[in-house]
Amino acid sequence: MDLSDRVEVMDYGKKIGDGTPDEVRNNQAVIDAYLGVAHD
């Protein structure tokens, strides 16, 4: 995140986020993919 002005995030070959590091860091799809999603 500190090396790039823009970041693109892929999950199983599908782009789920792109933008500045702060935008990607706060993108809910990226958070869900990397930290998991709670299932009730």
Sequence and secondary structure as in RCSB ss.txt:
>XXXX:A:sequence
MDLSDRVEVMDYGKKIGDGTPDEVRNNQAVIDAYLGVAHD
>XXXX:A:secstr
  S S EEEEETTEEEEEESHHHHHT HHHHHHHH     
